[in-house]
């Protein structure tokens, strides 16, 4: 148990209040917890959920608002919203976690974390991880994740649990939202990687310059000699950061001066020019240059953090992609790929990869999320139309936005000659599968956007069970 007095400097608490953990969501409260009632706007006011927190067993509430006429344990903390990092630092300790890795990038964070996890496990090194699919680790309960990077108290608590299990290595996905909202607090992340940088989240950041600044701020350090940074130079931000941090490591498919220059030998064989930093030849059991790029990022970070480790002892071919990332399902000489690609850059990379490895028809099914960055929709539509032989546009997670508006945005720069619009995602997948099985051998279908997600989100946050994979497998088992 923890003591609230240790968190509040100069506090005049009438008595000691022992608690288990801090929560900013009343739904997360278990008996013995403290609810931190944040008021970020008129729409987001945690004070509205104080009764719910007490009902769930909260022993106290921290609030930035005075509740003078309430005799319950509601403690006023002036400027509460600005003190979250301070509270997290006081409440949690994770001294046993010696090496913390942070991965950021528009695309590629989840697969890079997944590769790093497998690298540690192959060498029997205890590791914990938190990515957008799941979180857990050596001896930890595996849980589903509902955010790329959790709130600050959940993240600190995760690291504390890792420390309690004597886990020395922890892997974290770090989103641009988390960087901007200071969810990573003062956590000392020694090893950082940038997997990619391209258009996304402009509904939140406003423009690419601000988005870039947020990503760059993750690497801000007075130590320009840092060797713990790894950058993908095949984007302008990665190239810029490599110039800034001279002793960092970089990798590239295009820049021969990068620390690791990647040559493609075949769809799953690659040569690495790296002056013996990494193995000269690697074979992988997946396809997609973008995923190989993420693997190189993971290998570099792992090597930098463990310089005495001989990577020749690693079975690279045994490393797999996470669920919902280029997940392949065979259809008698034709292939279905389920992928999380939901940005212009990711969709283009996936389609180009499949075009290079499949001689038949290339079919693409995708949609765009509602109430999210509208500027990328028309670009994704144009990419799909230009690179695929047949396109199915459908619902992704429409949320509270009119699906017809979303589709209009997607099609705004398309000729629509080879584009089918079917709003019901299940029906669209079934129609695209019919097209695939009626195509010649060597054809491929990319079902993009949702990857491993097992729901669709509709108006007012309503989530309905839905899985692209289950729809595909049901169709396959019926034929």
C-alpha positions as CSV (number, residue, x, y, z in Angstrom):
1,X,0.0,0.0,0.0
2,X,1.0,3.6,-0.6
3,X,0.6,6.6,1.6
4,X,-1.1,9.7,0.2
5,X,0.9,12.0,2.5
6,X,4.0,11.1,0.5
7,X,2.4,12.5,-2.7
8,X,1.1,15.8,-1.5
9,X,3.9,18.1,-0.4
10,X,2.9,20.2,2.7
11,X,-0.5,18.4,2.9
12,X,-2.7,18.9,5.9
13,X,-4.4,15.6,5.7
14,X,-6.3,14.8,8.9
15,X,-5.2,11.2,8.8
16,X,-3.0,8.8,6.8
17,X,-4.8,7.5,3.7
18,X,-3.4,4.2,2.4
19,X,-4.1,3.4,-1.3
20,X,-3.2,0.9,-4.0
21,X,-3.1,2.9,-7.2
22,X,-4.1,6.2,-8.8
23,X,-6.8,6.3,-11.5
24,X,-8.0,9.0,-13.8
25,X,-11.0,6.9,-15.1
26,X,-13.6,6.0,-12.5
27,X,-14.2,2.7,-14.4
28,X,-10.7,1.6,-13.4
29,X,-11.2,2.1,-9.7
30,X,-10.9,-1.0,-7.5
31,X,-11.4,-1.0,-3.7
32,X,-8.5,0.9,-2.1
33,X,-7.7,3.2,-5.1
34,X,-7.6,6.9,-5.4
35,X,-9.6,8.7,-8.2
36,X,-7.9,11.7,-9.7
37,X,-10.7,13.9,-11.0
38,X,-9.4,15.9,-13.9
39,X,-11.2,18.8,-15.5
40,X,-9.7,19.3,-18.9
41,X,-12.7,21.0,-20.5
42,X,-16.5,21.4,-20.1
43,X,-16.9,18.1,-21.9
44,X,-14.3,16.2,-19.9
45,X,-14.8,16.7,-16.2
46,X,-13.8,13.9,-13.8
47,X,-15.7,15.6,-11.0
48,X,-18.9,14.3,-12.5
49,X,-17.8,10.8,-11.7
50,X,-16.8,11.2,-8.1
51,X,-19.9,9.3,-6.9
52,X,-19.1,6.5,-9.3
53,X,-15.5,6.3,-8.1
54,X,-16.7,6.0,-4.4
55,X,-19.2,3.4,-5.4
56,X,-16.4,1.4,-7.0
57,X,-14.4,1.5,-3.7
58,X,-12.2,4.7,-4.0
59,X,-10.7,5.6,-0.6
60,X,-10.2,9.3,-1.6
61,X,-10.6,11.7,-4.5
62,X,-8.1,14.3,-5.7
63,X,-9.8,17.3,-7.3
64,X,-8.8,20.7,-8.5
65,X,-12.2,22.0,-7.5
66,X,-13.2,22.8,-3.9
67,X,-16.0,20.5,-2.6
68,X,-16.6,22.4,0.7
69,X,-20.0,20.8,1.6
70,X,-18.9,17.2,1.0
71,X,-17.7,15.4,4.0
72,X,-16.2,12.5,2.1
73,X,-12.4,12.2,1.5
74,X,-12.3,14.7,-1.4
75,X,-8.9,16.5,-1.2
76,X,-8.4,19.8,-3.1
77,X,-5.2,20.0,-5.0
78,X,-4.5,23.3,-6.6
79,X,-3.4,23.1,-10.2
80,X,-4.1,19.3,-10.2
81,X,-4.0,18.9,-14.0
82,X,-0.4,20.3,-14.0
83,X,0.8,17.9,-11.3
84,X,0.2,14.5,-12.8
85,X,3.9,13.9,-13.5
86,X,4.8,14.9,-10.0
87,X,2.2,12.6,-8.5
88,X,3.3,9.7,-10.8
89,X,6.9,10.2,-9.8
90,X,6.0,10.1,-6.1
91,X,3.6,7.2,-6.3
92,X,5.5,4.7,-8.3
93,X,9.0,3.3,-8.5
94,X,10.5,0.8,-10.9
95,X,14.2,0.7,-10.1
96,X,14.6,-2.9,-11.3
97,X,13.7,-1.9,-14.9
98,X,17.1,-1.0,-16.2
99,X,16.5,-0.6,-19.9
100,X,13.3,1.1,-21.2
101,X,12.8,1.2,-25.0
102,X,10.4,3.7,-26.6
103,X,9.2,3.4,-30.2
104,X,7.5,6.2,-32.0
105,X,6.6,6.7,-35.7
106,X,3.5,7.2,-37.8
107,X,3.5,3.5,-38.7
108,X,5.5,0.5,-37.5
109,X,5.5,0.9,-33.7
110,X,3.6,-2.2,-32.9
111,X,5.6,-4.6,-35.2
112,X,8.9,-3.1,-33.9
113,X,7.8,-3.7,-30.3
114,X,6.8,-7.2,-31.3
115,X,10.1,-7.9,-32.9
116,X,12.0,-6.5,-29.9
117,X,9.9,-8.7,-27.5
118,X,10.8,-11.8,-29.5
119,X,14.5,-10.9,-29.6
120,X,14.6,-10.7,-25.8
121,X,12.6,-13.9,-25.4
122,X,14.9,-15.9,-27.7
123,X,17.8,-15.1,-25.4
124,X,15.8,-15.8,-22.3
125,X,15.9,-12.2,-21.2
126,X,13.0,-11.1,-19.0
127,X,11.0,-8.4,-20.8
128,X,7.7,-6.5,-20.5
129,X,5.9,-4.7,-23.3
130,X,3.0,-2.3,-23.9
131,X,1.7,-1.9,-27.4
132,X,-1.6,-1.0,-29.1
133,X,-2.7,-4.7,-29.2
134,X,-1.8,-6.0,-25.8
135,X,0.5,-5.6,-22.8
136,X,2.2,-8.1,-20.5
137,X,5.6,-9.8,-20.2
138,X,7.7,-12.4,-18.4
139,X,5.4,-13.7,-15.6
140,X,2.8,-11.0,-16.2
141,X,-0.8,-11.4,-17.1
142,X,-1.4,-10.8,-20.8
143,X,-4.0,-8.0,-21.2
144,X,-5.7,-6.3,-24.2
145,X,-4.7,-2.7,-24.8
146,X,-7.2,-0.1,-25.7
147,X,-4.7,2.7,-26.4
148,X,-1.3,2.9,-28.0
149,X,0.1,4.5,-24.9
150,X,-2.0,4.4,-21.7
151,X,-2.5,7.3,-19.3
152,X,0.4,8.3,-17.1
153,X,-0.7,6.4,-14.0
154,X,-1.4,3.2,-15.9
155,X,2.0,3.4,-17.6
156,X,3.9,4.1,-14.4
157,X,2.0,1.3,-12.6
158,X,2.8,-1.1,-15.5
159,X,6.5,-0.3,-15.1
160,X,6.2,-0.8,-11.3
161,X,4.6,-4.2,-11.8
162,X,7.4,-5.1,-14.2
163,X,10.0,-4.1,-11.6
164,X,8.2,-6.2,-8.9
165,X,8.7,-9.2,-11.2
166,X,12.4,-8.4,-11.6
167,X,12.0,-7.5,-15.3
168,X,15.0,-5.4,-16.4
169,X,13.8,-4.7,-20.0
170,X,10.5,-2.9,-20.9
171,X,9.2,-1.9,-24.4
172,X,6.8,0.9,-24.9
173,X,4.9,2.3,-27.9
174,X,4.9,6.0,-27.7
175,X,2.2,7.9,-29.7
176,X,2.4,11.5,-30.7
177,X,-0.7,12.1,-28.5
178,X,1.1,10.6,-25.5
179,X,4.2,12.8,-26.2
180,X,2.1,16.0,-26.4
181,X,-0.1,15.1,-23.4
182,X,3.0,14.2,-21.3
183,X,1.7,10.7,-20.6
184,X,5.3,9.3,-20.5
185,X,6.1,11.8,-17.7
186,X,9.7,11.7,-16.5
187,X,10.3,8.0,-17.5
188,X,14.0,7.6,-18.4
189,X,13.8,6.0,-21.9
190,X,17.4,5.2,-22.8
191,X,16.7,3.6,-26.1
192,X,14.4,5.3,-28.7
193,X,13.5,4.5,-32.2
194,X,11.7,6.4,-35.0
195,X,10.2,3.9,-37.4
196,X,8.6,6.3,-39.9
197,X,7.0,9.7,-40.4
198,X,4.2,10.6,-42.8
199,X,0.8,12.2,-42.7
200,X,-1.6,11.3,-39.9
201,X,-3.4,12.8,-36.9
202,X,-3.7,16.2,-38.5
203,X,-7.2,16.5,-36.9
204,X,-5.3,16.6,-33.6
205,X,-2.0,18.3,-34.4
206,X,-3.3,20.8,-37.0
207,X,-0.5,20.5,-39.6
208,X,2.6,18.5,-40.5
209,X,5.0,21.0,-39.0
210,X,3.4,20.7,-35.5
211,X,3.1,16.9,-35.9
212,X,6.8,16.8,-36.7
213,X,7.7,19.0,-33.8
214,X,5.9,16.7,-31.4
215,X,7.7,13.6,-32.7
216,X,11.1,15.4,-32.6
217,X,10.5,16.5,-29.0
218,X,10.5,12.9,-27.9
219,X,14.2,12.8,-28.8
220,X,15.1,16.1,-27.2
221,X,18.2,15.7,-25.3
222,X,21.2,17.8,-24.3
223,X,23.4,14.8,-24.9
224,X,23.9,15.0,-28.7
225,X,26.3,12.1,-28.4
226,X,23.5,9.7,-27.5
227,X,24.1,6.3,-29.0
228,X,20.7,5.0,-27.8
229,X,18.7,6.5,-30.7
230,X,17.8,4.7,-34.0
231,X,16.2,6.5,-37.0
232,X,14.7,5.4,-40.2
233,X,16.3,7.8,-42.7
234,X,13.7,7.1,-45.5
235,X,11.6,10.1,-44.2
236,X,12.7,13.7,-43.8
237,X,12.3,13.7,-40.0
238,X,14.5,10.6,-39.5
239,X,17.2,12.1,-41.8
240,X,17.0,15.4,-39.8
241,X,17.4,13.7,-36.5
242,X,20.3,11.6,-37.7
243,X,22.1,14.8,-38.5
244,X,21.3,16.2,-35.1
245,X,22.4,13.2,-33.1
246,X,25.7,12.2,-34.8
247,X,26.4,9.1,-32.8
248,X,22.9,7.7,-33.3
249,X,22.2,4.8,-35.7
250,X,20.2,4.9,-38.9
251,X,18.9,2.5,-41.5
252,X,17.6,3.0,-45.0
253,X,16.5,1.3,-48.3
254,X,17.7,4.4,-50.2
255,X,20.6,6.1,-48.5
256,X,23.8,4.2,-48.9
257,X,25.4,6.4,-46.2
258,X,23.1,5.1,-43.5
259,X,24.6,2.9,-40.8
260,X,22.5,0.0,-42.2
261,X,21.8,0.1,-45.9
262,X,19.2,-2.5,-46.9
263,X,19.5,-4.4,-50.2
264,X,16.5,-6.5,-51.2
265,X,17.5,-9.9,-52.7
266,X,14.1,-11.4,-53.0
267,X,10.7,-11.0,-51.3
268,X,12.0,-12.5,-48.0
269,X,15.8,-12.3,-48.4
270,X,17.8,-9.2,-47.6
271,X,21.4,-8.1,-47.5
272,X,22.5,-5.6,-44.8
273,X,25.5,-3.3,-45.4
274,X,26.3,-2.3,-41.8
275,X,30.1,-2.7,-41.2
276,X,29.3,-5.8,-39.0
277,X,26.8,-4.0,-36.8
278,X,24.1,-6.5,-37.9
279,X,24.3,-9.8,-39.8
280,X,25.1,-9.4,-43.5
281,X,22.3,-11.7,-44.7
282,X,18.8,-12.2,-43.2
283,X,15.9,-14.3,-44.2
284,X,12.4,-13.5,-42.9
285,X,9.2,-15.5,-43.0
286,X,7.0,-12.5,-43.9
287,X,6.8,-10.0,-46.8
288,X,6.7,-6.3,-47.0
289,X,9.7,-3.9,-47.1
290,X,8.1,-1.7,-44.5
291,X,8.0,-4.6,-42.1
292,X,11.6,-5.6,-42.8
293,X,12.4,-1.9,-42.1
294,X,10.8,-2.3,-38.7
295,X,12.7,-5.5,-38.0
296,X,16.0,-3.7,-38.7
297,X,15.0,-0.9,-36.3
298,X,14.4,-3.6,-33.6
299,X,17.7,-5.3,-34.4
300,X,19.6,-2.1,-34.1
301,X,18.0,-1.1,-30.8
302,X,18.6,-4.5,-29.4
303,X,22.2,-4.5,-30.4
304,X,22.8,-1.0,-29.1
305,X,21.3,-2.0,-25.7
306,X,23.1,-5.3,-25.6
307,X,26.5,-4.8,-27.3
308,X,28.0,-8.0,-25.9
309,X,25.3,-10.1,-27.5
310,X,26.2,-12.0,-30.7
311,X,23.2,-11.6,-33.0
312,X,24.2,-14.8,-34.9
313,X,22.6,-16.7,-32.1
314,X,19.2,-15.2,-33.0
315,X,16.9,-17.2,-35.3
316,X,15.6,-14.2,-37.4
317,X,13.5,-16.4,-39.6
318,X,11.5,-17.5,-36.6
319,X,10.5,-13.9,-35.8
320,X,6.8,-13.3,-36.7
321,X,4.6,-10.3,-37.3
322,X,1.9,-9.4,-34.7
323,X,-1.7,-10.4,-35.3
324,X,-3.4,-8.2,-37.9
325,X,-0.2,-7.0,-39.5
326,X,0.1,-8.5,-43.0
327,X,-1.7,-11.5,-41.7
328,X,-1.9,-14.0,-44.6
329,X,-4.7,-16.5,-45.3
330,X,-4.3,-18.8,-48.3
331,X,-7.1,-19.4,-50.8
332,X,-5.9,-22.1,-53.1
333,X,-3.1,-20.2,-54.8
334,X,-4.7,-16.8,-54.0
335,X,-3.9,-14.8,-50.8
336,X,-5.8,-12.6,-48.4
337,X,-3.8,-10.2,-46.3
338,X,-5.4,-8.5,-43.3
339,X,-3.4,-5.4,-42.3
340,X,-3.7,-2.4,-40.0
341,X,-2.7,0.0,-42.8
342,X,-4.7,3.1,-42.1
343,X,-2.6,6.0,-43.5
344,X,-1.7,6.9,-47.1
345,X,1.9,5.8,-46.5
346,X,1.0,2.5,-45.0
347,X,-1.6,1.7,-47.6
348,X,0.8,2.5,-50.4
349,X,3.5,0.4,-48.9
350,X,1.2,-2.6,-48.5
351,X,-0.2,-2.4,-52.0
352,X,3.2,-2.0,-53.6
353,X,4.6,-5.0,-51.7
354,X,1.7,-7.2,-52.8
355,X,2.0,-6.0,-56.4
356,X,5.7,-7.0,-56.4
357,X,4.9,-10.6,-55.2
358,X,1.6,-11.4,-56.9
359,X,1.2,-11.8,-60.6
360,X,-2.6,-11.9,-60.6
361,X,-5.3,-9.3,-59.8
362,X,-4.7,-7.1,-56.8
363,X,-7.9,-6.2,-54.9
364,X,-8.0,-3.6,-52.1
365,X,-10.7,-3.2,-49.4
366,X,-10.5,-0.2,-47.0
367,X,-12.3,2.6,-45.3
368,X,-11.4,5.6,-43.2
369,X,-12.2,6.3,-39.5
370,X,-14.9,8.8,-38.7
371,X,-14.1,12.0,-36.7
372,X,-10.4,11.6,-37.6
373,X,-8.0,13.3,-40.0
374,X,-10.1,14.1,-43.1
375,X,-7.2,15.3,-45.2
376,X,-5.8,11.7,-45.7
377,X,-9.0,10.2,-47.1
378,X,-8.8,11.4,-50.7
379,X,-5.1,10.5,-50.8
380,X,-5.9,6.9,-49.7
381,X,-8.6,6.7,-52.3
382,X,-6.3,7.8,-55.0
383,X,-3.6,5.4,-53.9
384,X,-6.0,2.4,-53.9
385,X,-7.3,3.3,-57.3
386,X,-3.9,3.7,-58.8
387,X,-2.3,0.6,-57.3
388,X,-5.1,-2.0,-57.2
389,X,-7.1,-3.6,-60.0
390,X,-10.3,-3.5,-58.0
391,X,-11.2,-1.4,-54.9
392,X,-13.9,-1.9,-52.3
393,X,-14.6,1.1,-50.1
394,X,-16.5,0.4,-46.9
395,X,-17.0,1.5,-43.3
396,X,-14.0,1.4,-40.9
397,X,-15.0,2.9,-37.6
398,X,-17.5,5.6,-38.6
399,X,-18.1,6.7,-35.0
400,X,-20.6,9.6,-35.1
401,X,-19.7,10.8,-38.6
402,X,-22.0,10.2,-41.5
403,X,-20.5,7.2,-43.5
404,X,-21.6,8.8,-46.7
405,X,-19.6,11.9,-46.0
406,X,-16.5,9.7,-45.3
407,X,-16.9,7.9,-48.6
408,X,-17.4,11.1,-50.5
409,X,-14.1,12.4,-49.1
410,X,-12.4,9.1,-50.1
411,X,-13.7,9.3,-53.6
412,X,-13.3,13.0,-54.2
413,X,-10.2,12.6,-56.4
414,X,-11.1,9.2,-57.9
415,X,-12.6,8.3,-61.2
416,X,-14.6,5.5,-59.5
417,X,-14.2,3.2,-62.6
418,X,-13.0,0.3,-60.6
419,X,-14.4,1.2,-57.2
420,X,-17.3,-0.5,-55.4
421,X,-18.9,1.2,-52.4
422,X,-20.5,-1.2,-49.9
423,X,-21.1,0.4,-46.5
424,X,-21.7,-2.8,-44.6
425,X,-18.1,-4.0,-43.9
426,X,-19.1,-7.7,-43.6
427,X,-20.9,-7.6,-46.9
428,X,-18.0,-5.7,-48.5
429,X,-15.5,-8.3,-47.3
430,X,-17.7,-11.2,-48.6
431,X,-18.0,-9.5,-52.0
432,X,-14.2,-8.9,-52.2
433,X,-13.6,-12.5,-51.4
434,X,-16.0,-13.6,-54.2
435,X,-13.9,-11.5,-56.5
436,X,-10.7,-13.1,-55.3
437,X,-11.8,-16.7,-55.7
438,X,-13.0,-15.9,-59.2
439,X,-9.7,-14.3,-60.0
440,X,-6.7,-16.2,-61.6
441,X,-4.1,-17.9,-59.3
442,X,-1.5,-15.4,-58.0
443,X,-4.2,-12.8,-57.1
444,X,-4.3,-11.1,-53.7
445,X,-6.8,-9.2,-51.6
446,X,-5.7,-6.6,-49.0
447,X,-8.2,-6.0,-46.3
448,X,-6.8,-2.8,-44.7
449,X,-7.5,-0.5,-41.9
450,X,-8.5,-2.5,-38.8
451,X,-6.0,-5.3,-38.5
452,X,-6.5,-7.2,-35.3
453,X,-9.4,-5.0,-34.0
454,X,-12.4,-7.1,-32.9
455,X,-15.0,-4.4,-33.0
456,X,-16.5,-1.6,-35.1
457,X,-17.2,1.8,-33.4
458,X,-20.4,3.6,-34.3
459,X,-22.3,6.6,-33.0
460,X,-21.8,7.7,-29.4
461,X,-19.0,5.3,-28.8
462,X,-21.1,2.2,-29.4
463,X,-18.8,-0.8,-30.2
464,X,-20.2,-3.8,-32.0
465,X,-18.2,-7.1,-32.2
466,X,-16.6,-7.5,-35.6
467,X,-13.4,-9.1,-36.8
468,X,-12.1,-9.0,-40.4
469,X,-10.3,-12.3,-39.7
470,X,-13.4,-14.1,-38.5
471,X,-15.4,-13.0,-41.6
472,X,-12.7,-14.3,-43.9
473,X,-12.3,-17.6,-42.1
474,X,-16.1,-18.1,-42.1
475,X,-16.2,-17.6,-45.8
476,X,-13.2,-19.9,-46.3
477,X,-14.7,-22.7,-44.2
478,X,-17.9,-22.5,-46.2
479,X,-16.5,-23.0,-49.7
